[in-house]
């Protein structure tokens, strides 16, 4: 599902839907790239391409930090909806 994210394993997590600039719902996720069951060498903010049926990396950042799963949840504060990733967003 992540053919252009580099070598190794790709762990899809923090999956959520958000509206794009036209208001259409888009599936997004945080994806780690790992060379085996070791510390990730990169993270991606990915958007699912409905036509190709794959995730595409929109932002990539290098990270020596160990893997830490994040779980999205929606919350409303002062009339504004936010998506939080608990415990972290890398």
C-alpha positions as CSV (number, residue, x, y, z in Angstrom):
1,X,0.0,0.0,0.0
2,X,3.1,2.3,0.2
3,X,5.1,1.4,-2.9
4,X,7.2,4.6,-3.1
5,X,8.2,5.0,0.6
6,X,11.7,3.5,0.4
7,X,13.1,0.1,1.3
8,X,11.9,-2.1,4.1
9,X,8.7,-2.3,6.1
10,X,6.1,0.4,6.3
11,X,3.8,0.6,9.3
12,X,0.5,2.4,8.6
13,X,-1.0,4.0,11.8
14,X,-2.9,7.0,13.0
15,X,-5.4,6.5,10.3
16,X,-8.1,9.2,10.1
17,X,-10.3,11.1,7.7
18,X,-10.0,14.9,7.2
19,X,-11.7,17.2,4.6
20,X,-9.5,18.4,1.7
21,X,-9.6,21.9,0.3
22,X,-12.9,21.1,-1.6
23,X,-14.5,19.6,1.5
24,X,-14.2,16.0,0.3
25,X,-13.2,13.4,2.9
26,X,-9.6,12.1,2.5
27,X,-8.0,9.2,4.3
28,X,-4.6,10.2,5.9
29,X,-2.2,8.3,8.0
30,X,1.2,8.4,9.6
31,X,3.6,5.8,8.2
32,X,6.9,4.6,9.5
33,X,9.6,3.2,7.2
34,X,11.8,0.6,8.8
35,X,14.6,-1.8,7.6
36,X,13.1,-4.7,9.6
37,X,11.9,-4.7,13.2
38,X,14.2,-1.8,14.2
39,X,14.0,1.9,14.8
40,X,12.3,3.7,11.8
41,X,14.6,5.6,9.5
42,X,11.8,7.9,8.3
43,X,8.2,8.9,8.9
44,X,5.6,10.0,6.4
45,X,2.4,12.0,6.4
46,X,0.5,10.0,3.8
47,X,-2.8,10.5,1.9
48,X,-4.6,7.6,0.3
49,X,-5.0,7.9,-3.5
50,X,-8.5,6.4,-4.2
51,X,-7.8,5.9,-7.9
52,X,-4.5,4.1,-7.4
53,X,-5.6,2.5,-4.1
54,X,-2.2,3.3,-2.5
55,X,-0.9,5.7,0.1
56,X,1.2,8.6,-1.2
57,X,3.8,10.4,0.9
58,X,3.0,14.1,1.2
59,X,5.6,14.9,3.9
60,X,8.6,12.8,4.9
61,X,11.0,13.4,7.8
62,X,14.0,11.6,9.0
63,X,13.9,10.4,12.6
64,X,16.3,8.4,14.8
65,X,13.5,8.1,17.4
66,X,12.1,4.7,18.3
67,X,8.6,3.7,17.0
68,X,5.8,5.1,19.1
69,X,2.2,4.4,18.0
70,X,-0.1,7.4,18.0
71,X,-3.9,7.1,18.1
72,X,-6.1,9.9,16.7
73,X,-9.2,11.2,18.4
74,X,-11.4,14.2,17.6
75,X,-12.2,16.9,20.2
76,X,-14.1,20.2,20.1
77,X,-12.9,23.2,22.0
78,X,-14.6,26.6,21.8
79,X,-16.5,25.5,18.8
80,X,-13.4,24.4,16.8
81,X,-12.9,20.7,16.0
82,X,-9.3,19.3,16.4
83,X,-7.7,16.0,15.8
84,X,-5.3,15.0,18.5
85,X,-2.7,12.2,18.1
86,X,-2.1,10.5,21.5
87,X,0.5,10.1,22.8
88,X,2.6,11.9,20.1
89,X,3.0,12.7,16.4
90,X,6.7,11.8,16.1
